[in-house]
Amino acid sequence: MTHITDPKSPARRIDDPLLAARAVFDIVKAGGVGIFRTDVGYAIVGHAPEAIARIYRLKQRSFAKPCGCFASLDILDQLVTSDARADALVDAVVRLHGLPLSIVGQYDAAHPLMAKAPAASLGMATKGQTIDLLLNAGPIHDEIARLALDHGLAVFGSSANASLAGSKFRFDDIEPEVRLGVDLAVDSGPTRYSHPDGLGSTIIDLDSLQPFRIGIHFDKIREIARTECGVDIPNAARAA
């Protein structure tokens, strides 16, 4: 179902995940900025340099902090170099247990998603030769990631909130200055998961298998790593 409350507002209520994903992806493909629900918080996304820069301005986010890429296991397998321990960890957490996870890894600059991305956008979405990929974050997110890979158009972005204000798990909690500054803001109801401190997904560095951010389901991820992969993930985030 799609519902428009105010034709002048970018906000739209779309309950069908595939329709929501297509609407947001079309906006991103056209050079705009969209907001949509993931399982770990509402997200704000774009592709064109102007769109990514607008995301930073709306969030008042420091340009020194890279944004992330909305991805899938297929994108991860094609794009990021990792060893057997890291592969086993992602397989256990995402494939076997179905949990959301963000990873930071070394990416292949020759992959079409990266090679076709504008240099300015890529500069805001990577750090050195590493990129942050969000995985398994709900049906809207996963369909957007599928469309991104099919069309060779990377979807970059961040959590839909003012910088340092915490992830938003309900559409109406997104600050008006963020929500009203995009081209399309899709309200699909509350998120599946939340975090008491407003954190989004747990972020793991694939090289060191240390956490960049302790977030949603960190304790479960840590337990899976220890019992099923023989990996002891520290209970403290490493410096970015």
ChimeraX commands (.cxc) that place a marker at each C-alpha (Angstrom):
marker #1 position 0.00,0.00,0.00 radius 0.5
marker #1 position 1.18,3.52,-0.82 radius 0.5
marker #1 position -0.35,6.49,0.94 radius 0.5
marker #1 position 0.40,10.19,0.38 radius 0.5
marker #1 position -0.64,12.50,3.19 radius 0.5
marker #1 position 0.61,15.76,1.68 radius 0.5
marker #1 position 1.54,16.04,-2.01 radius 0.5
marker #1 position 4.03,18.80,-1.16 radius 0.5
marker #1 position 5.87,16.63,1.36 radius 0.5
marker #1 position 8.56,14.09,0.39 radius 0.5
marker #1 position 7.02,11.64,2.89 radius 0.5
marker #1 position 5.18,8.60,1.54 radius 0.5
marker #1 position 3.75,5.62,3.41 radius 0.5
marker #1 position 4.69,2.46,1.48 radius 0.5
marker #1 position 4.11,-0.87,3.20 radius 0.5
marker #1 position 5.10,-3.19,0.34 radius 0.5
marker #1 position 8.88,-3.74,0.65 radius 0.5
marker #1 position 9.45,-4.23,-3.08 radius 0.5
marker #1 position 7.53,-1.07,-3.96 radius 0.5
marker #1 position 9.38,0.88,-1.29 radius 0.5
marker #1 position 12.75,-0.38,-2.54 radius 0.5
marker #1 position 11.97,0.46,-6.16 radius 0.5
marker #1 position 10.73,3.94,-5.27 radius 0.5
marker #1 position 13.87,4.74,-3.29 radius 0.5
marker #1 position 16.22,3.21,-5.85 radius 0.5
marker #1 position 14.61,5.19,-8.66 radius 0.5
marker #1 position 15.16,8.41,-6.70 radius 0.5
marker #1 position 18.80,7.49,-6.07 radius 0.5
marker #1 position 19.33,6.53,-9.72 radius 0.5
marker #1 position 17.93,9.91,-10.78 radius 0.5
marker #1 position 20.49,11.71,-8.61 radius 0.5
marker #1 position 18.29,12.34,-5.58 radius 0.5
marker #1 position 18.25,11.46,-1.89 radius 0.5
marker #1 position 15.89,8.98,-0.25 radius 0.5
marker #1 position 15.01,7.74,3.21 radius 0.5
marker #1 position 13.81,4.20,3.92 radius 0.5
marker #1 position 13.47,1.70,6.73 radius 0.5
marker #1 position 16.08,-0.97,7.40 radius 0.5
marker #1 position 15.80,-3.53,10.18 radius 0.5
marker #1 position 18.41,-1.59,12.18 radius 0.5
marker #1 position 17.10,1.96,11.76 radius 0.5
marker #1 position 15.95,4.37,9.09 radius 0.5
marker #1 position 18.59,5.16,6.45 radius 0.5
marker #1 position 19.31,8.07,4.13 radius 0.5
marker #1 position 20.88,7.26,0.76 radius 0.5
marker #1 position 22.13,8.60,-2.56 radius 0.5
marker #1 position 24.68,7.99,-5.30 radius 0.5
marker #1 position 25.53,11.21,-7.10 radius 0.5
marker #1 position 28.15,13.48,-5.48 radius 0.5
marker #1 position 25.57,16.22,-4.96 radius 0.5
marker #1 position 23.25,13.74,-3.25 radius 0.5
marker #1 position 25.95,12.45,-0.90 radius 0.5
marker #1 position 27.01,16.00,-0.07 radius 0.5
marker #1 position 23.37,16.87,0.69 radius 0.5
marker #1 position 23.15,13.91,3.07 radius 0.5
marker #1 position 26.16,15.25,4.95 radius 0.5
marker #1 position 24.66,18.74,5.11 radius 0.5
marker #1 position 21.25,17.52,6.28 radius 0.5
marker #1 position 22.82,15.38,8.99 radius 0.5
marker #1 position 25.46,18.02,9.81 radius 0.5
marker #1 position 27.92,15.16,9.53 radius 0.5
marker #1 position 31.66,15.73,9.37 radius 0.5
marker #1 position 33.06,15.10,5.90 radius 0.5
marker #1 position 36.00,13.42,7.65 radius 0.5
marker #1 position 33.70,10.46,8.44 radius 0.5
marker #1 position 32.98,8.16,5.49 radius 0.5
marker #1 position 29.45,6.94,4.89 radius 0.5
marker #1 position 28.63,3.34,4.03 radius 0.5
marker #1 position 27.33,1.19,1.20 radius 0.5
marker #1 position 24.05,-0.73,1.27 radius 0.5
marker #1 position 24.99,-4.22,0.20 radius 0.5
marker #1 position 24.25,-7.93,0.05 radius 0.5
marker #1 position 26.17,-11.15,0.44 radius 0.5
marker #1 position 26.53,-11.26,-3.35 radius 0.5
marker #1 position 28.09,-7.79,-3.31 radius 0.5
marker #1 position 30.33,-8.77,-0.42 radius 0.5
marker #1 position 31.52,-11.92,-2.19 radius 0.5
marker #1 position 32.32,-10.00,-5.38 radius 0.5
marker #1 position 33.66,-6.78,-3.93 radius 0.5
marker #1 position 35.59,-7.46,-0.74 radius 0.5
marker #1 position 38.73,-9.49,-0.11 radius 0.5
marker #1 position 38.64,-11.55,3.07 radius 0.5
marker #1 position 40.26,-14.63,4.58 radius 0.5
marker #1 position 38.71,-17.92,5.66 radius 0.5
marker #1 position 38.14,-16.80,9.26 radius 0.5
marker #1 position 36.26,-13.70,8.17 radius 0.5
marker #1 position 34.24,-15.68,5.62 radius 0.5
marker #1 position 33.26,-18.19,8.29 radius 0.5
marker #1 position 32.18,-15.42,10.66 radius 0.5
marker #1 position 29.99,-13.67,8.08 radius 0.5
marker #1 position 28.54,-17.01,6.98 radius 0.5
marker #1 position 27.61,-17.93,10.56 radius 0.5
marker #1 position 26.20,-14.56,11.57 radius 0.5
marker #1 position 24.36,-13.65,8.37 radius 0.5
marker #1 position 23.63,-16.85,6.47 radius 0.5
marker #1 position 23.07,-19.30,9.34 radius 0.5
marker #1 position 21.63,-17.03,12.04 radius 0.5
marker #1 position 20.04,-14.37,9.83 radius 0.5
marker #1 position 21.37,-11.40,11.81 radius 0.5
marker #1 position 22.14,-7.96,10.39 radius 0.5
marker #1 position 25.82,-7.03,10.25 radius 0.5
marker #1 position 28.06,-4.30,8.87 radius 0.5
marker #1 position 31.58,-5.16,7.82 radius 0.5
marker #1 position 34.60,-3.06,6.92 radius 0.5
marker #1 position 36.90,-4.63,4.35 radius 0.5
marker #1 position 39.34,-4.07,1.51 radius 0.5
marker #1 position 37.40,-3.51,-1.70 radius 0.5
marker #1 position 38.17,-4.19,-5.36 radius 0.5
marker #1 position 38.32,-0.80,-7.09 radius 0.5
marker #1 position 37.87,-2.51,-10.48 radius 0.5
marker #1 position 34.47,-3.94,-9.58 radius 0.5
marker #1 position 31.75,-2.20,-11.64 radius 0.5
marker #1 position 30.00,-0.83,-8.53 radius 0.5
marker #1 position 33.17,1.00,-7.59 radius 0.5
marker #1 position 34.56,1.69,-11.07 radius 0.5
marker #1 position 31.31,3.32,-12.21 radius 0.5
marker #1 position 30.78,5.36,-9.06 radius 0.5
marker #1 position 31.67,9.07,-9.30 radius 0.5
marker #1 position 35.07,9.72,-7.75 radius 0.5
marker #1 position 33.64,12.33,-5.38 radius 0.5
marker #1 position 30.96,9.92,-4.14 radius 0.5
marker #1 position 33.50,7.15,-3.69 radius 0.5
marker #1 position 35.73,9.51,-1.78 radius 0.5
marker #1 position 32.95,10.13,0.74 radius 0.5
marker #1 position 32.00,6.43,0.98 radius 0.5
marker #1 position 35.42,4.85,1.48 radius 0.5
marker #1 position 38.47,5.24,3.68 radius 0.5
marker #1 position 41.74,4.35,2.03 radius 0.5
marker #1 position 41.05,1.03,0.35 radius 0.5
marker #1 position 38.27,0.03,2.74 radius 0.5
marker #1 position 34.50,0.27,2.58 radius 0.5
marker #1 position 31.69,-0.30,5.08 radius 0.5
marker #1 position 29.00,-2.67,3.79 radius 0.5
marker #1 position 25.64,-3.15,5.53 radius 0.5
marker #1 position 24.33,-6.71,5.12 radius 0.5
marker #1 position 21.01,-8.44,5.75 radius 0.5
marker #1 position 19.14,-5.38,7.02 radius 0.5
marker #1 position 15.60,-6.26,6.00 radius 0.5
marker #1 position 13.52,-6.76,2.84 radius 0.5
marker #1 position 13.61,-3.14,1.63 radius 0.5
marker #1 position 17.36,-2.89,2.16 radius 0.5
marker #1 position 18.01,-6.27,0.54 radius 0.5
marker #1 position 15.95,-5.41,-2.55 radius 0.5
marker #1 position 17.76,-2.07,-2.90 radius 0.5
marker #1 position 21.07,-3.95,-2.71 radius 0.5
marker #1 position 19.86,-6.37,-5.40 radius 0.5
marker #1 position 18.84,-3.50,-7.66 radius 0.5
marker #1 position 22.18,-1.80,-7.02 radius 0.5
marker #1 position 24.11,-4.87,-8.17 radius 0.5
marker #1 position 21.82,-5.50,-11.16 radius 0.5
marker #1 position 22.13,-1.90,-12.35 radius 0.5
marker #1 position 25.79,-1.41,-11.42 radius 0.5
marker #1 position 24.89,1.61,-9.30 radius 0.5
marker #1 position 26.16,1.66,-5.71 radius 0.5
marker #1 position 23.84,3.03,-3.05 radius 0.5
marker #1 position 25.73,5.02,-0.42 radius 0.5
marker #1 position 24.50,6.64,2.75 radius 0.5
marker #1 position 24.12,6.65,6.48 radius 0.5
marker #1 position 21.55,6.51,9.25 radius 0.5
marker #1 position 18.68,8.96,8.81 radius 0.5
marker #1 position 19.27,11.23,11.76 radius 0.5
marker #1 position 21.16,14.33,12.76 radius 0.5
marker #1 position 24.81,13.47,13.35 radius 0.5
marker #1 position 25.49,11.98,16.82 radius 0.5
marker #1 position 21.75,12.02,17.63 radius 0.5
marker #1 position 21.30,8.25,17.41 radius 0.5
marker #1 position 19.57,6.00,14.90 radius 0.5
marker #1 position 15.84,6.39,14.51 radius 0.5
marker #1 position 13.63,3.32,14.78 radius 0.5
marker #1 position 10.35,5.11,14.00 radius 0.5
marker #1 position 9.82,7.34,10.99 radius 0.5
marker #1 position 8.32,10.21,13.00 radius 0.5
marker #1 position 11.42,10.32,15.20 radius 0.5
marker #1 position 13.62,11.41,12.29 radius 0.5
marker #1 position 14.44,15.09,12.75 radius 0.5
marker #1 position 12.30,17.30,10.46 radius 0.5
marker #1 position 15.37,19.01,9.03 radius 0.5
marker #1 position 16.58,15.60,7.82 radius 0.5
marker #1 position 13.22,14.11,6.85 radius 0.5
marker #1 position 11.99,17.14,4.88 radius 0.5
marker #1 position 15.26,17.78,3.06 radius 0.5
marker #1 position 15.17,14.67,0.86 radius 0.5
marker #1 position 13.40,13.90,-2.40 radius 0.5
marker #1 position 11.53,10.87,-1.05 radius 0.5
marker #1 position 11.08,9.73,2.55 radius 0.5
marker #1 position 9.37,6.34,2.80 radius 0.5
marker #1 position 7.58,5.51,6.04 radius 0.5
marker #1 position 7.23,1.73,6.39 radius 0.5
marker #1 position 6.52,1.60,10.10 radius 0.5
marker #1 position 8.79,0.74,13.02 radius 0.5
marker #1 position 12.06,-1.11,12.51 radius 0.5
marker #1 position 12.49,-4.77,13.41 radius 0.5
marker #1 position 15.36,-4.12,15.82 radius 0.5
marker #1 position 16.43,-1.21,17.98 radius 0.5
marker #1 position 19.21,-0.32,20.40 radius 0.5
marker #1 position 18.81,1.40,23.78 radius 0.5
marker #1 position 21.64,3.79,22.96 radius 0.5
marker #1 position 20.37,4.58,19.47 radius 0.5
marker #1 position 23.09,2.57,17.74 radius 0.5
marker #1 position 22.55,0.83,14.44 radius 0.5
marker #1 position 24.19,-2.32,13.15 radius 0.5
marker #1 position 27.26,-3.83,14.77 radius 0.5
marker #1 position 30.31,-3.08,12.59 radius 0.5
marker #1 position 33.16,-5.63,12.37 radius 0.5
marker #1 position 36.54,-5.08,10.71 radius 0.5
marker #1 position 37.13,-8.14,8.52 radius 0.5
marker #1 position 40.92,-7.86,8.73 radius 0.5
marker #1 position 41.24,-7.81,12.52 radius 0.5
marker #1 position 37.77,-9.19,13.41 radius 0.5
marker #1 position 37.51,-6.41,15.96 radius 0.5
marker #1 position 34.39,-4.23,16.33 radius 0.5
marker #1 position 34.39,-0.71,14.94 radius 0.5
marker #1 position 31.00,-0.25,16.61 radius 0.5
marker #1 position 29.15,-2.24,19.24 radius 0.5
marker #1 position 25.57,-2.14,18.06 radius 0.5
marker #1 position 22.50,-4.29,17.50 radius 0.5
marker #1 position 22.92,-7.96,18.44 radius 0.5
marker #1 position 26.59,-7.49,19.35 radius 0.5
marker #1 position 26.41,-10.01,22.21 radius 0.5
marker #1 position 24.83,-12.63,19.94 radius 0.5
marker #1 position 27.38,-11.96,17.20 radius 0.5
marker #1 position 30.21,-12.25,19.71 radius 0.5
marker #1 position 28.83,-15.55,21.04 radius 0.5
marker #1 position 28.40,-16.97,17.53 radius 0.5
marker #1 position 31.96,-15.95,16.68 radius 0.5
marker #1 position 33.33,-17.65,19.80 radius 0.5
marker #1 position 31.34,-20.88,19.75 radius 0.5
marker #1 position 31.00,-21.52,16.02 radius 0.5
marker #1 position 34.06,-19.84,14.49 radius 0.5
marker #1 position 36.67,-19.96,17.24 radius 0.5
marker #1 position 37.02,-16.18,17.09 radius 0.5
marker #1 position 37.19,-14.03,20.22 radius 0.5
marker #1 position 35.76,-10.62,19.33 radius 0.5
marker #1 position 36.86,-8.01,21.90 radius 0.5
marker #1 position 34.15,-6.42,24.00 radius 0.5
marker #1 position 35.31,-2.93,23.10 radius 0.5
marker #1 position 35.25,-0.97,19.87 radius 0.5
marker #1 position 38.56,-0.20,18.17 radius 0.5
marker #1 position 39.50,3.33,17.18 radius 0.5
marker #1 position 38.15,4.34,13.77 radius 0.5
marker link #1:1,2 radius 0.2
marker link #1:2,3 radius 0.2
marker link #1:3,4 radius 0.2
marker link #1:4,5 radius 0.2
marker link #1:5,6 radius 0.2
marker link #1:6,7 radius 0.2
marker link #1:7,8 radius 0.2
marker link #1:8,9 radius 0.2
marker link #1:9,10 radius 0.2
marker link #1:10,11 radius 0.2
marker link #1:11,12 radius 0.2
marker link #1:12,13 radius 0.2
marker link #1:13,14 radius 0.2
marker link #1:14,15 radius 0.2
marker link #1:15,16 radius 0.2
marker link #1:16,17 radius 0.2
marker link #1:17,18 radius 0.2
marker link #1:18,19 radius 0.2
marker link #1:19,20 radius 0.2
marker link #1:20,21 radius 0.2
marker link #1:21,22 radius 0.2
marker link #1:22,23 radius 0.2
marker link #1:23,24 radius 0.2
marker link #1:24,25 radius 0.2
marker link #1:25,26 radius 0.2
marker link #1:26,27 radius 0.2
marker link #1:27,28 radius 0.2
marker link #1:28,29 radius 0.2
marker link #1:29,30 radius 0.2
marker link #1:30,31 radius 0.2
marker link #1:31,32 radius 0.2
marker link #1:32,33 radius 0.2
marker link #1:33,34 radius 0.2
marker link #1:34,35 radius 0.2
marker link #1:35,36 radius 0.2
marker link #1:36,37 radius 0.2
marker link #1:37,38 radius 0.2
marker link #1:38,39 radius 0.2
marker link #1:39,40 radius 0.2
marker link #1:40,41 radius 0.2
marker link #1:41,42 radius 0.2
marker link #1:42,43 radius 0.2
marker link #1:43,44 radius 0.2
marker link #1:44,45 radius 0.2
marker link #1:45,46 radius 0.2
marker link #1:46,47 radius 0.2
marker link #1:47,48 radius 0.2
marker link #1:48,49 radius 0.2
marker link #1:49,50 radius 0.2
marker link #1:50,51 radius 0.2
marker link #1:51,52 radius 0.2
marker link #1:52,53 radius 0.2
marker link #1:53,54 radius 0.2
marker link #1:54,55 radius 0.2
marker link #1:55,56 radius 0.2
marker link #1:56,57 radius 0.2
marker link #1:57,58 radius 0.2
marker link #1:58,59 radius 0.2
marker link #1:59,60 radius 0.2
marker link #1:60,61 radius 0.2
marker link #1:61,62 radius 0.2
marker link #1:62,63 radius 0.2
marker link #1:63,64 radius 0.2
marker link #1:64,65 radius 0.2
marker link #1:65,66 radius 0.2
marker link #1:66,67 radius 0.2
marker link #1:67,68 radius 0.2
marker link #1:68,69 radius 0.2
marker link #1:69,70 radius 0.2
marker link #1:70,71 radius 0.2
marker link #1:71,72 radius 0.2
marker link #1:72,73 radius 0.2
marker link #1:73,74 radius 0.2
marker link #1:74,75 radius 0.2
marker link #1:75,76 radius 0.2
marker link #1:76,77 radius 0.2
marker link #1:77,78 radius 0.2
marker link #1:78,79 radius 0.2
marker link #1:79,80 radius 0.2
marker link #1:80,81 radius 0.2
marker link #1:81,82 radius 0.2
marker link #1:82,83 radius 0.2
marker link #1:83,84 radius 0.2
marker link #1:84,85 radius 0.2
marker link #1:85,86 radius 0.2
marker link #1:86,87 radius 0.2
marker link #1:87,88 radius 0.2
marker link #1:88,89 radius 0.2
marker link #1:89,90 radius 0.2
marker link #1:90,91 radius 0.2
marker link #1:91,92 radius 0.2
marker link #1:92,93 radius 0.2
marker link #1:93,94 radius 0.2
marker link #1:94,95 radius 0.2
marker link #1:95,96 radius 0.2
marker link #1:96,97 radius 0.2
marker link #1:97,98 radius 0.2
marker link #1:98,99 radius 0.2
marker link #1:99,100 radius 0.2
marker link #1:100,101 radius 0.2
marker link #1:101,102 radius 0.2
marker link #1:102,103 radius 0.2
marker link #1:103,104 radius 0.2
marker link #1:104,105 radius 0.2
marker link #1:105,106 radius 0.2
marker link #1:106,107 radius 0.2
marker link #1:107,108 radius 0.2
marker link #1:108,109 radius 0.2
marker link #1:109,110 radius 0.2
marker link #1:110,111 radius 0.2
marker link #1:111,112 radius 0.2
marker link #1:112,113 radius 0.2
marker link #1:113,114 radius 0.2
marker link #1:114,115 radius 0.2
marker link #1:115,116 radius 0.2
marker link #1:116,117 radius 0.2
marker link #1:117,118 radius 0.2
marker link #1:118,119 radius 0.2
marker link #1:119,120 radius 0.2
marker link #1:120,121 radius 0.2
marker link #1:121,122 radius 0.2
marker link #1:122,123 radius 0.2
marker link #1:123,124 radius 0.2
marker link #1:124,125 radius 0.2
marker link #1:125,126 radius 0.2
marker link #1:126,127 radius 0.2
marker link #1:127,128 radius 0.2
marker link #1:128,129 radius 0.2
marker link #1:129,130 radius 0.2
marker link #1:130,131 radius 0.2
marker link #1:131,132 radius 0.2
marker link #1:132,133 radius 0.2
marker link #1:133,134 radius 0.2
marker link #1:134,135 radius 0.2
marker link #1:135,136 radius 0.2
marker link #1:136,137 radius 0.2
marker link #1:137,138 radius 0.2
marker link #1:138,139 radius 0.2
marker link #1:139,140 radius 0.2
marker link #1:140,141 radius 0.2
marker link #1:141,142 radius 0.2
marker link #1:142,143 radius 0.2
marker link #1:143,144 radius 0.2
marker link #1:144,145 radius 0.2
marker link #1:145,146 radius 0.2
marker link #1:146,147 radius 0.2
marker link #1:147,148 radius 0.2
marker link #1:148,149 radius 0.2
marker link #1:149,150 radius 0.2
marker link #1:150,151 radius 0.2
marker link #1:151,152 radius 0.2
marker link #1:152,153 radius 0.2
marker link #1:153,154 radius 0.2
marker link #1:154,155 radius 0.2
marker link #1:155,156 radius 0.2
marker link #1:156,157 radius 0.2
marker link #1:157,158 radius 0.2
marker link #1:158,159 radius 0.2
marker link #1:159,160 radius 0.2
marker link #1:160,161 radius 0.2
marker link #1:161,162 radius 0.2
marker link #1:162,163 radius 0.2
marker link #1:163,164 radius 0.2
marker link #1:164,165 radius 0.2
marker link #1:165,166 radius 0.2
marker link #1:166,167 radius 0.2
marker link #1:167,168 radius 0.2
marker link #1:168,169 radius 0.2
marker link #1:169,170 radius 0.2
marker link #1:170,171 radius 0.2
marker link #1:171,172 radius 0.2
marker link #1:172,173 radius 0.2
marker link #1:173,174 radius 0.2
marker link #1:174,175 radius 0.2
marker link #1:175,176 radius 0.2
marker link #1:176,177 radius 0.2
marker link #1:177,178 radius 0.2
marker link #1:178,179 radius 0.2
marker link #1:179,180 radius 0.2
marker link #1:180,181 radius 0.2
marker link #1:181,182 radius 0.2
marker link #1:182,183 radius 0.2
marker link #1:183,184 radius 0.2
marker link #1:184,185 radius 0.2
marker link #1:185,186 radius 0.2
marker link #1:186,187 radius 0.2
marker link #1:187,188 radius 0.2
marker link #1:188,189 radius 0.2
marker link #1:189,190 radius 0.2
marker link #1:190,191 radius 0.2
marker link #1:191,192 radius 0.2
marker link #1:192,193 radius 0.2
marker link #1:193,194 radius 0.2
marker link #1:194,195 radius 0.2
marker link #1:195,196 radius 0.2
marker link #1:196,197 radius 0.2
marker link #1:197,198 radius 0.2
marker link #1:198,199 radius 0.2
marker link #1:199,200 radius 0.2
marker link #1:200,201 radius 0.2
marker link #1:201,202 radius 0.2
marker link #1:202,203 radius 0.2
marker link #1:203,204 radius 0.2
marker link #1:204,205 radius 0.2
marker link #1:205,206 radius 0.2
marker link #1:206,207 radius 0.2
marker link #1:207,208 radius 0.2
marker link #1:208,209 radius 0.2
marker link #1:209,210 radius 0.2
marker link #1:210,211 radius 0.2
marker link #1:211,212 radius 0.2
marker link #1:212,213 radius 0.2
marker link #1:213,214 radius 0.2
marker link #1:214,215 radius 0.2
marker link #1:215,216 radius 0.2
marker link #1:216,217 radius 0.2
marker link #1:217,218 radius 0.2
marker link #1:218,219 radius 0.2
marker link #1:219,220 radius 0.2
marker link #1:220,221 radius 0.2
marker link #1:221,222 radius 0.2
marker link #1:222,223 radius 0.2
marker link #1:223,224 radius 0.2
marker link #1:224,225 radius 0.2
marker link #1:225,226 radius 0.2
marker link #1:226,227 radius 0.2
marker link #1:227,228 radius 0.2
marker link #1:228,229 radius 0.2
marker link #1:229,230 radius 0.2
marker link #1:230,231 radius 0.2
marker link #1:231,232 radius 0.2
marker link #1:232,233 radius 0.2
marker link #1:233,234 radius 0.2
marker link #1:234,235 radius 0.2
marker link #1:235,236 radius 0.2
marker link #1:236,237 radius 0.2
marker link #1:237,238 radius 0.2
marker link #1:238,239 radius 0.2
marker link #1:239,240 radius 0.2
view
